Amino acid sequence: MADPTAPGRTALARLDEMNRRALDGGGKDQLAMQHEAGKLSARERIDLLLDPGSFVEIDRFVVHRCADFGMDGVKIPGDGVVTG
């Protein structure tokens, strides 16, 4: 996966990559596990609950600050809570 902060990339390209990573959540494997368990992702539930275009997400790129249990090596933008 390309580093969204690498020099030489335009700000818009970096933002697009960060946005894509945030929307991926924990990745395709995590989303598949959620679906196999009969559950939807938080964003999928929001899409079902609200009218299209009526939800504006904030803090999409926030990451946790936990360093316990090896979590300091796992950074997923917007992990944990979807707010808007």
Backbone as numpy.savetxt, mean C-alpha at the origin, in Angstrom:
# Nx Ny Nz CAx CAy CAz Cx Cy Cz
12.72 -5.13 -7.89 11.87 -3.96 -7.89 12.77 -2.72 -7.89
12.42 -1.77 -8.71 13.21 -0.54 -8.81 13.06 0.30 -7.55
14.14 0.93 -7.17 14.13 1.80 -6.00 13.47 3.12 -6.38
12.31 3.49 -5.77 11.62 4.72 -6.14 12.39 5.98 -5.77
13.43 5.85 -4.95 14.20 7.03 -4.54 15.51 7.15 -5.31
15.75 6.28 -6.30 17.01 6.29 -7.05 17.20 7.61 -7.78
18.45 8.12 -7.80 18.71 9.36 -8.53 18.46 9.18 -10.02
18.11 10.24 -10.68 17.89 10.18 -12.11 16.45 9.91 -12.50
15.64 9.49 -11.57 14.23 9.27 -11.87 13.48 10.56 -11.66
12.52 10.83 -12.49 11.73 12.04 -12.32 10.86 11.90 -11.08
10.49 13.04 -10.54 9.65 13.03 -9.34 8.32 12.33 -9.63
7.78 12.53 -10.82 6.51 11.90 -11.16 6.64 10.38 -11.27
7.75 9.92 -11.84 7.98 8.48 -11.94 8.14 7.87 -10.56
8.85 8.56 -9.66 9.01 8.07 -8.28 7.66 8.01 -7.58
6.85 9.05 -7.77 5.53 9.09 -7.15 4.64 7.97 -7.68
4.68 7.73 -8.99 3.90 6.64 -9.58 4.31 5.30 -8.99
5.61 5.07 -8.85 6.10 3.80 -8.28 5.68 3.67 -6.82
5.81 4.73 -6.05 5.40 4.68 -4.64 3.91 4.41 -4.52
3.13 5.03 -5.39 1.69 4.83 -5.38 1.34 3.38 -5.72
2.00 2.83 -6.73 1.77 1.44 -7.12 2.09 0.49 -5.97
3.24 0.73 -5.31 3.63 -0.13 -4.20 2.63 -0.04 -3.05
2.13 1.16 -2.78 1.15 1.33 -1.70 -0.14 0.61 -2.04
-0.59 0.72 -3.27 -1.84 0.07 -3.68 -1.71 -1.44 -3.73
-0.49 -1.94 -3.94 -0.25 -3.39 -3.91 -0.40 -3.96 -2.51
-0.37 -3.10 -1.51 -0.44 -3.58 -0.14 0.77 -4.44 0.16
0.57 -5.60 0.63 1.68 -6.52 0.92 2.15 -7.29 -0.28
1.58 -7.01 -1.45 1.96 -7.71 -2.67 0.89 -8.68 -3.11
1.07 -9.20 -4.30 0.08 -10.09 -4.90 -0.12 -11.37 -4.08
0.95 -11.88 -3.49 0.84 -13.09 -2.67 -0.03 -12.85 -1.44
0.18 -11.71 -0.79 -0.62 -11.38 0.40 -2.08 -11.19 0.04
-2.32 -10.52 -1.09 -3.70 -10.31 -1.53 -4.36 -11.64 -1.86
-3.63 -12.54 -2.50 -4.16 -13.87 -2.83 -4.51 -14.64 -1.55
-3.65 -14.55 -0.54 -3.93 -15.22 0.74 -5.20 -14.66 1.37
-5.36 -13.35 1.30 -6.55 -12.70 1.85 -7.80 -13.22 1.12
-7.73 -13.30 -0.20 -8.87 -13.78 -0.98 -9.15 -15.25 -0.71
-8.09 -16.06 -0.58 -8.28 -17.48 -0.27 -8.95 -17.69 1.07
-8.74 -16.75 1.99 -9.38 -16.83 3.30 -10.80 -16.28 3.27
-11.26 -15.89 2.06 -12.62 -15.37 1.93 -12.75 -13.92 2.36
-11.65 -13.20 2.36 -11.65 -11.81 2.80 -11.25 -10.89 1.65
-11.68 -9.64 1.76 -11.28 -8.60 0.83 -10.23 -7.73 1.48
-9.46 -7.02 0.65 -8.50 -6.06 1.21 -9.27 -4.85 1.74
-8.61 -4.04 2.52 -9.26 -2.84 3.07 -9.75 -1.93 1.95
-8.94 -1.75 0.91 -9.35 -0.87 -0.20 -10.51 -1.48 -0.98
-10.54 -2.79 -1.12 -11.67 -3.45 -1.79 -12.95 -3.25 -0.98
-12.86 -3.35 0.34 -14.04 -3.13 1.18 -14.52 -1.69 1.09
-13.59 -0.75 1.05 -13.97 0.66 0.91 -14.68 0.88 -0.42
-14.16 0.28 -1.50 -14.78 0.42 -2.82 -16.20 -0.10 -2.83
-16.48 -1.17 -2.10 -17.83 -1.72 -2.02 -18.76 -0.85 -1.18
-18.20 -0.25 -0.15 -19.00 0.51 0.81 -19.39 1.90 0.31
-18.48 2.57 -0.38 -18.69 3.97 -0.74 -18.92 4.16 -2.24
-19.49 5.30 -2.58 -19.70 5.65 -3.98 -18.36 5.87 -4.67
-18.25 5.51 -5.95 -17.00 5.72 -6.68 -16.56 7.19 -6.65
-15.29 7.41 -6.36 -14.74 8.76 -6.33 -15.04 9.56 -5.09
-15.78 8.98 -4.12 -16.15 9.75 -2.93 -15.14 9.60 -1.79
-14.21 8.66 -1.91 -13.22 8.44 -0.85 -11.87 8.98 -1.31
-11.29 9.83 -0.47 -9.96 10.38 -0.76 -9.03 9.86 0.32
-8.10 9.01 -0.08 -7.17 8.41 0.88 -6.08 9.40 1.27
-5.75 9.42 2.55 -4.66 10.27 3.04 -3.59 9.37 3.67
-2.38 9.86 3.72 -1.26 9.15 4.34 -1.00 7.79 3.71
-1.15 7.70 2.39 -0.97 6.45 1.67 0.45 5.91 1.79
1.44 6.78 1.98 2.83 6.36 1.96 3.44 6.17 3.35
2.63 6.25 4.39 3.14 6.07 5.75 3.58 4.62 5.95
4.71 4.44 6.62 5.19 3.10 6.95 5.36 2.98 8.46
5.33 1.77 8.95 5.46 1.53 10.38 6.88 1.87 10.85
7.04 1.99 12.16 8.35 2.25 12.75 8.79 1.12 13.66
8.15 -0.03 13.52 8.47 -1.18 14.36 9.80 -1.80 13.96
10.64 -2.06 14.94 11.93 -2.71 14.67 11.97 -4.12 15.28
10.92 -4.52 15.97 10.86 -5.84 16.60 10.52 -6.92 15.58
10.93 -8.13 15.87 10.57 -9.33 15.10 11.00 -9.23 13.63
12.07 -8.50 13.34 12.57 -8.37 11.98 11.77 -7.43 11.10
10.86 -6.67 11.71 10.02 -5.77 10.93 10.77 -4.56 10.39
11.97 -4.29 10.91 12.73 -3.15 10.41 13.16 -3.37 8.96
13.13 -4.59 8.46 13.47 -4.88 7.07 12.27 -5.01 6.16
11.07 -4.84 6.71 9.83 -4.97 5.93 9.11 -3.63 5.96
9.15 -2.92 4.87 8.47 -1.62 4.79 7.46 -1.67 3.64
6.19 -1.58 3.99 5.12 -1.57 3.00 4.40 -0.24 3.13
4.44 0.60 2.09 3.75 1.90 2.17 2.28 1.72 2.48
1.79 2.50 3.43 0.38 2.45 3.78 -0.04 1.19 4.50
0.89 0.49 5.11 0.53 -0.77 5.77 -0.25 -0.51 7.06
-1.13 -1.39 7.36 -1.83 -1.32 8.64 -3.21 -0.69 8.56
-3.32 0.55 8.14 -4.58 1.26 8.19 -4.76 2.09 6.93
-5.97 2.07 6.37 -6.31 2.94 5.25 -7.19 4.04 5.80
-6.78 5.28 5.64 -7.55 6.41 6.19 -7.88 7.38 5.08
-8.98 8.09 5.28 -9.37 9.08 4.26 -10.43 9.99 4.79
